[in-house]
Every structure is written in structure tokens, then in C-alpha cells.
């Protein structure tokens, strides 16, 4: 990752201090200040809610309280589409004023219209959702023309002095050669890449194209092999996470490393799995039975190798084994030979369907706070 040295030092010193404390700690606050989006991607599990919930927004104060509660040095703002939030410029600027590293994730459809509301900063990065080349991306988001819009937005943002990265999620059926060629194109454009396999959200419309763990490892070996073990490209991901994707590390997830604050509250246990919500970060950390979740423990986690679950593990491993991390940085990811042993999945407890109860509780809260809200939504429909 090519962050400025001052920012790397700030995040690095925080991580070392927390690691030495031996306590659980967050690396990045995952923030969803709204769930409304202007796309309806088949693989997304974030937008399947009634309008009364999709119309909710976190306030600026709630967003600031979230970072103060957890103390993470960085925040990744997603959604939904965060540029639909009218207070987003103030939210971003307020985080920067706190010297928090802000990653603002967007599908870029509104970026040309909204970019004048933002200023380049050491503490700010645009993260453009781009799932491969034109054919791959437009298929993934189920809307033609989105690739060209994203590329135009990338060039515009870079021309104005912003730091830009692309957030690329990979699904089953992706072509390794095409993805490697896409990485080459991003490298030519001077854009960093955040890469991750997709997570099989239980409410996603498309349930047929999520990668299993074995296919993930073989796929990323194939991709990284085409880029000299990944050295040809500039990733925001840590070298040890990339090594994990290629099957060379046996990692358990660190779900508390990237906690999610959404319109429902703090999501238990992690960004990907919604098993309940609490009002405070302290309740999340102290009231979650972490041993109930993770690969080999819970069925919903069985195929997960997503960065928000395992980058925290890789970061901890980097601090404990810096020479291993440096060797991968120098030599690239190993893409041949035996893989590390995987975690046994046979004893994972069965998945529970709790989504409907969350929705019912939230709708009841909305109705109690504003008895006319439901009628307004019905009239608007």
C-alpha cells in the first residue's frame, strides 16, 4: 500500500500498541450510514429492505460517535451508495479533522456531480467499485454502461489530485486471464487495487456464483501467477492476506477488527454476518460470543475468505512475523506447490435465519418514533 509515510506510521504505531496489549481491537470502522443504493447488484445482500428502512440515515453526530466509541484509526464508508447521503461531505471532513483515514466507497455514478464537495487530503481516498473489465463489471452490477462511468470518474478524481483505488470483488465464473489483464490496466492508470472474493450473503438475489474456499485458493493462485506472484500490481491488501487467498496460510478470521456500524446499530458479529444489533461498541465487544463464529464454527462462515474478516488476522501475523511478511513482499506470493492445511468444516453449527426478526424490530421502532412513517411510504409507492 502506497500511503504517505506519516499516515502509515500513525496506523502502524496504533496497531503495534494494540497488539502488545493482548486485547481485541478494531483496525477499520466499517460504516453504513444508509442502505439505499442506485444499483441493484445481484450479489449484494445489503439492499433487501422495506422502504422505511432504506430511507433511514445516520446523522453526522452518530457517525462521529461511532469512531469515538471504537477508536479505530481508519473508516471505510459504504452502504448502499454513500454519495446519496446529503451530509456525506460533512461526515468525511469531520473524520479528516479527527485525523482518521477515510475510504469513501462508491459505484461512481454520482461522482461527477458530487466531486466538488470534496477536497484532496492525505487522510482521504476514493474507493471505486469496479469488478473487473467492462464485461465483467457491467454483468456483476447488472447495468450496462457503469464501467465507462467508473473509468471516467477515476480519471477525473486523479486529475484533481485525489488518491484513488478500485474495490474489486470476485465471483465464481470469473476468468483469471481477464482479471489479470484488468489489473494490468489499473496499474497503467496508476490505481491501487483492493481485491476480495465475494461473500455469499444469504439474501443476495444470485446464490449461484459465490466462490468456495477451495475454488478461491485455486483461482487466486491462477491470477497471481500471471502477475509474478502479484508483484506486478499495487494492492491495498497486505502481502499476507494475498498469501492467504492463494492457500498458503491457515488463518482464522478476526471479526472484531472491522466492526460495522449501520442504521440498525452495531452489527453482531461482523460486517458480513448479521446476527443481531446493539447500541454501543462496548456491547458489541463484550456481549458477542466470538467463539460461536468463524470458519469451522458456523455454517454461514464456511466459505468466507473476505478481506474484512481476515485482513485483521494478516495484520496481526505481520507484526508477530515481520520477516515472513517482508519475504512475500519481496518475492511475491507462492502460486505452486502444496497448500496450507484448511480448517475442518464438519463441526460447524447450522446457520440460523434471523433476518426477518431484525427487520420486524426495526420497522416497529420506526413506527413507534413516527406513527405516520408507514403511511407516507405507502403513499409514495
C-alpha positions in Angstrom: 0.0 0.0 0.0 1.4 3.4 -1.0 0.0 5.5 1.7 2.1 8.5 2.9 4.7 7.5 5.4 3.2 9.8 8.1 -0.1 8.0 7.8 1.4 4.6 7.6 3.4 5.4 10.8 0.2 6.6 12.5 -1.7 3.4 11.7 1.3 1.2 12.3 2.0 2.6 15.8 -1.6 2.2 16.8 -1.6 -1.5 15.6 1.6 -2.3 17.4 0.4 -0.8 20.7 -2.9 -2.6 20.5 -1.2 -5.9 19.5 1.1 -5.6 22.5 -1.9 -5.0 24.8 -3.2 -8.5 24.0 -6.8 -7.2 23.8 -9.2 -7.3 20.9 -9.1 -4.1 18.9 -10.6 -2.6 15.7 -8.4 -1.7 12.7 -11.1 -0.1 10.5 -14.6 1.1 11.3 -17.0 -0.1 8.6 -19.7 2.5 8.4 -23.0 2.2 6.5 -24.7 5.5 7.1 -27.6 4.4 4.7 -28.6 1.3 2.9 -30.3 2.9 -0.1 -28.4 2.4 -3.4 -28.8 3.5 -7.0 -27.8 0.0 -8.2 -29.3 -3.4 -7.5 -26.4 -5.8 -7.8 -27.4 -9.5 -7.8 -24.7 -10.5 -5.4 -25.5 -7.8 -2.9 -27.1 -8.6 0.5 -27.3 -5.0 1.7 -30.3 -3.6 -0.1 -33.1 -6.1 0.5 -35.1 -4.0 3.0 -38.5 -2.2 3.0 -38.5 1.5 2.0 -39.0 2.7 5.6 -35.6 1.2 6.4 -33.9 2.2 3.1 -35.0 5.8 3.8 -33.1 5.9 7.2 -29.8 7.8 7.5 -27.2 8.0 10.3 -26.7 11.6 11.4 -23.3 13.3 11.3 -23.2 13.1 15.1 -23.9 9.4 15.1 -21.1 8.8 12.6 -18.7 10.8 14.8 -19.8 8.9 17.9 -19.1 5.6 16.1 -15.4 6.4 15.5 -15.0 7.9 19.0 -16.5 4.7 20.6 -14.3 2.2 18.7 -11.2 4.4 18.3 -10.1 2.8 15.0 -7.5 4.8 13.0 -9.5 4.4 9.7 -13.0 4.3 8.5 -14.4 2.7 5.3 -17.8 4.3 4.4 -20.0 2.2 2.3 -23.7 1.4 2.1 -25.8 1.4 0.0 -24.4 4.3 -2.0 -22.9 6.8 0.4 -23.0 9.7 -2.1 -26.8 9.6 -1.8 -26.3 10.9 1.8 -26.7 14.6 1.8 -24.4 15.1 4.8 -21.6 12.9 3.4 -19.2 15.8 2.7 -19.5 17.0 6.3 -19.1 13.4 7.6 -15.9 13.0 5.6 -14.4 16.3 6.6 -15.3 15.7 10.3 -13.4 12.4 10.2 -10.4 14.1 8.5 -10.4 16.7 11.2 -10.0 13.9 13.7 -7.0 12.6 11.6 -8.9 9.4 10.7 -8.0 7.8 7.3 -11.2 7.9 5.3 -12.0 5.4 2.5 -15.2 6.5 0.7 -16.6 3.6 -1.3 -18.8 4.5 -4.3 -20.1 3.0 -7.5 -19.1 6.4 -9.1 -22.5 7.0 -10.8 -22.8 10.3 -8.8 -19.1 11.2 -8.5 -19.0 13.7 -11.4 -21.9 15.6 -9.8 -20.6 15.4 -6.2 -16.8 15.7 -6.5 -16.7 19.5 -6.0 -18.0 18.8 -2.4 -14.7 17.1 -1.5 -11.0 18.1 -1.3 -7.9 16.0 -1.7 -6.3 15.1 1.6 -3.6 12.8 3.0 -6.4 11.2 5.0 -8.8 10.6 2.2 -9.2 8.0 -0.6 -11.9 7.4 -3.2 -12.6 3.6 -3.5 -14.4 3.0 -6.8 -16.4 -0.2 -7.1 -15.1 -2.0 -10.2 -15.4 -5.8 -10.5 -13.1 -6.3 -13.5 -13.2 -5.2 -17.1 -16.3 -3.7 -18.9 -18.0 -7.0 -19.5 -17.2 -8.4 -16.0 -18.2 -5.3 -14.1 -21.4 -4.4 -16.0 -22.5 -8.0 -15.6 -21.7 -8.0 -11.9 -23.8 -4.9 -11.3 -26.5 -5.8 -13.8 -26.4 -2.4 -15.6 -24.7 -1.6 -18.9 -22.5 1.5 -19.1 -21.4 1.5 -15.4 -17.8 0.6 -16.3 -17.3 3.6 -18.5 -18.8 5.9 -15.9 -16.4 4.5 -13.3 -13.3 4.9 -15.5 -14.3 8.5 -16.3 -14.7 9.1 -12.5 -11.3 7.6 -11.8 -9.6 9.8 -14.3 -11.4 12.9 -13.1 -10.6 12.2 -9.5 -6.9 11.6 -10.2 -6.7 14.7 -12.3 -7.9 16.7 -9.3 -5.3 15.3 -7.1 -7.3 12.7 -5.2 -5.9 9.3 -4.2 -8.0 6.6 -5.9 -8.3 2.8 -5.6 -10.6 0.3 -7.0 -12.6 -2.2 -5.0 -12.8 -5.5 -7.0 -15.0 -8.3 -5.7 -14.5 -11.7 -7.5 -17.3 -14.2 -8.0 -17.3 -17.8 -9.3 -17.0 -18.0 -13.0 -14.5 -15.1 -13.3 -11.8 -15.6 -15.9 -8.3 -15.4 -14.3 -6.7 -14.1 -17.6 -9.3 -11.4 -17.9 -8.9 -10.3 -14.3 -5.1 -10.2 -14.6 -5.5 -8.0 -17.7 -7.8 -5.8 -15.8 -5.2 -5.5 -13.1 -2.6 -4.5 -15.7 -5.0 -1.8 -17.0 -5.4 -0.4 -13.5 -1.7 -0.4 -12.9 -1.2 1.6 -16.1 -3.7 4.1 -14.8 -1.8 4.4 -11.5 -4.7 3.0 -9.5 -4.3 0.6 -6.5 -6.5 -2.5 -6.1 -8.4 -3.9 -3.2 -9.3 -7.5 -4.1 -11.6 -9.9 -2.3 -13.7 -12.9 -3.0 -17.4 -12.3 -2.7 -19.3 -13.3 0.4 -22.4 -15.4 0.0 -25.0 -13.1 1.6 -28.0 -15.2 2.4 -30.4 -12.6 1.0 -28.4 -11.9 -2.3 -30.5 -12.5 -5.4 -27.8 -14.5 -7.0 -26.7 -17.5 -4.9 -25.0 -19.5 -7.7 -21.8 -17.5 -8.2 -20.0 -17.3 -4.8 -16.6 -19.0 -4.5 -16.0 -21.9 -2.2 -12.7 -21.9 -0.2 -11.0 -24.4 -2.5 -12.0 -22.6 -5.7 -11.0 -19.3 -4.1 -7.4 -20.5 -3.5 -7.0 -22.1 -6.9 -8.5 -19.0 -8.6 -6.2 -16.6 -6.9 -3.1 -18.7 -7.5 -4.0 -18.6 -11.2 -4.4 -14.8 -11.2 -1.4 -14.0 -9.1 0.8 -16.4 -11.1 0.1 -14.2 -14.1 1.5 -11.1 -12.3 4.7 -12.6 -10.9 3.2 -13.6 -7.7 1.2 -10.3 -7.6 4.4 -8.2 -7.6 3.4 -6.6 -10.9 0.4 -4.9 -9.4 -0.1 -2.5 -6.5 -2.6 -3.8 -4.0 -4.0 -2.1 -0.9 -4.3 -5.6 0.6 -1.5 -6.8 2.8 1.0 -9.4 1.4 0.0 -12.0 4.0 -3.7 -11.6 3.1 -2.9 -12.2 -0.6 -0.8 -15.2 0.5 -3.8 -16.4 2.4 -6.1 -16.1 -0.7 -3.6 -18.3 -2.5 -3.9 -21.0 0.1 -0.5 -20.6 1.8 -1.7 -19.5 5.2 -4.2 -21.2 7.6 -6.0 -18.2 9.2 -9.0 -17.9 11.4 -10.9 -14.7 11.0 -10.7 -11.7 13.3 -14.3 -10.4 13.1 -13.9 -7.5 15.6 -11.0 -6.0 13.5 -13.5 -4.3 11.1 -16.7 -3.7 13.1 -19.8 -2.4 11.3 -22.0 0.5 12.5 -25.2 0.6 10.4 -28.6 2.2 10.7 -29.6 -0.7 12.9 -26.8 -0.2 15.3 -23.5 -2.2 15.8 -23.9 -5.4 13.9 -23.1 -8.7 15.6 -20.8 -10.4 15.0 -19.2 -8.8 11.9 -19.6 -6.8 8.7 -20.8 -9.8 6.7 -23.0 -11.8 9.2 -26.0 -10.1 10.8 -27.0 -12.0 13.9 -28.2 -9.1 16.0 -27.6 -5.4 16.7 -26.5 -3.5 19.8 -26.5 0.2 20.7 -22.8 0.6 21.6 -19.4 -0.7 20.6 -18.7 -1.8 24.1 -21.8 -4.0 24.0 -20.6 -5.5 20.7 -17.2 -6.3 22.1 -18.3 -7.6 25.5 -21.7 -9.1 24.6 -20.7 -11.1 21.5 -19.8 -14.8 22.0 -17.0 -14.7 19.4 -16.3 -18.4 19.8 -19.6 -19.1 18.1 -18.5 -17.6 14.8 -15.8 -18.2 12.2 -14.7 -20.8 9.7 -15.4 -24.3 11.1 -17.6 -22.9 13.8 -20.7 -21.5 12.0 -22.2 -22.6 8.7 -22.6 -19.0 7.3 -18.8 -18.6 7.7 -17.8 -21.8 6.0 -16.6 -20.3 2.6 -15.6 -16.9 3.8 -12.2 -15.6 2.9 -13.2 -11.9 2.6 -10.7 -9.1 3.5 -12.8 -7.6 6.2 -12.6 -10.8 8.2 -9.1 -11.8 7.5 -7.0 -8.7 6.9 -7.0 -8.2 10.7 -5.5 -11.7 11.1 -2.9 -10.9 8.5 -2.0 -7.6 10.2 -1.5 -9.4 13.5 0.6 -12.0 11.8 2.7 -9.3 10.1 3.6 -7.8 13.5 4.4 -11.2 15.0 6.3 -12.4 12.0 7.6 -9.4 10.1 10.3 -11.4 8.2 7.6 -13.6 6.7 5.7 -10.6 5.5 8.8 -8.9 4.1 9.8 -12.1 2.2 6.4 -12.2 0.5 6.6 -8.5 -0.3 10.0 -9.1 -1.9 9.4 -12.4 -3.6 5.7 -12.4 -4.4 3.0 -14.9 -3.4 3.8 -18.6 -3.9 1.5 -20.0 -6.6 2.8 -23.5 -6.9 3.2 -26.5 -4.5 1.2 -27.7 -1.6 -1.4 -25.5 0.1 -1.6 -25.0 3.9 -4.0 -27.2 5.8 -7.5 -25.8 5.8 -9.9 -25.7 8.8 -12.3 -28.6 9.3 -15.8 -27.5 8.4 -17.6 -30.7 9.5 -18.5 -29.5 13.1 -19.8 -26.1 12.1 -23.2 -25.4 13.7 -26.1 -24.9 11.4 -27.0 -21.4 10.0 -29.9 -19.6 11.6 -32.2 -17.3 9.6 -32.7 -14.2 11.8 -33.1 -11.5 9.1 -36.8 -11.2 9.3 -36.8 -10.6 13.1 -34.2 -7.8 12.6 -36.5 -6.2 10.0 -39.6 -6.5 12.1 -37.9 -5.0 15.2 -36.6 -2.1 13.1 -39.9 -1.4 11.5 -41.6 -1.4 14.9 -39.0 1.2 16.2 -39.6 3.4 13.1 -43.4 3.2 13.6 -43.1 4.0 17.3 -40.9 7.0 16.6 -43.1 8.2 13.8 -46.6 6.6 13.5 -47.2 8.3 10.1 -44.0 7.0 8.5 -45.5 3.8 7.2 -48.5 5.6 5.6 -46.1 8.1 3.9 -44.1 5.2 2.4 -47.3 3.5 1.2 -48.5 6.8 -0.5 -45.1 7.3 -2.1 -45.2 3.8 -3.5 
